[in-house]
Amino acid sequence: MRTINPGLFARLMRLPETARTDLLEFLGATPIADAQLSSMIDTMAEKVGTDRRSARFEPN
């Protein structure tokens, strides 16, 4: 069993629950290098941030 780098794990745990769950399930089934995991976390965090910004209501 391969463990997750503690720094990457901390970053992963800061993601929203749905994104975090999806990524943890993927990691349980697929071996992945630290650099690739870091990139995936960055991409998911960026996507979540974009989704949150677009969901905000603008004042009239």
C-alpha positions as CSV (number, residue, x, y, z in Angstrom):
1,M,0.0,0.0,0.0
2,R,1.4,3.4,-1.0
3,T,0.8,6.4,1.3
4,I,0.0,9.9,0.2
5,N,2.6,12.6,0.8
6,P,1.4,14.5,4.0
7,G,1.6,17.9,2.3
8,L,-0.5,16.7,-0.7
9,F,-2.9,15.0,1.7
10,A,-3.4,18.3,3.6
11,R,-4.1,20.1,0.3
12,L,-6.5,17.4,-0.8
13,M,-8.4,17.7,2.5
14,R,-9.0,21.4,1.9
15,L,-11.1,20.6,-1.2
16,P,-14.9,20.6,-0.9
17,E,-16.3,17.3,0.2
18,T,-17.5,16.1,-3.2
19,A,-14.3,16.9,-4.9
20,R,-12.3,15.3,-2.1
21,T,-14.4,12.1,-2.1
22,D,-14.0,11.7,-5.9
23,L,-10.2,12.2,-5.7
24,L,-9.8,9.9,-2.8
25,E,-11.8,7.2,-4.6
26,F,-9.7,7.6,-7.7
27,L,-6.5,7.4,-5.6
28,G,-7.7,4.2,-4.0
29,A,-8.0,2.5,-7.4
30,T,-5.1,4.1,-9.3
31,P,-1.4,4.4,-8.6
32,I,-0.4,8.0,-9.2
33,A,2.9,10.0,-8.8
34,D,3.1,12.9,-6.4
35,A,3.6,15.4,-9.2
36,Q,0.4,14.2,-11.0
37,L,-1.6,14.3,-7.8
38,S,-0.4,17.8,-7.1
39,S,-1.5,18.9,-10.6
40,M,-4.9,17.2,-10.1
41,I,-5.5,19.0,-6.8
42,D,-4.6,22.3,-8.4
43,T,-7.0,21.7,-11.3
44,M,-9.8,20.7,-8.9
45,A,-9.2,23.6,-6.6
46,E,-9.2,26.0,-9.6
47,K,-12.4,24.4,-11.0
48,V,-14.2,24.7,-7.6
49,G,-13.1,28.3,-7.3
50,T,-14.4,29.1,-10.8
51,D,-17.7,27.3,-10.0
52,R,-18.1,29.3,-6.8
53,R,-17.4,32.6,-8.4
54,S,-19.9,32.0,-11.2
55,A,-22.5,30.9,-8.7
56,R,-22.4,34.2,-6.8
57,F,-25.3,36.6,-7.6
58,E,-24.4,40.0,-8.9
59,P,-26.3,42.9,-7.4
60,N,-28.9,44.5,-9.8
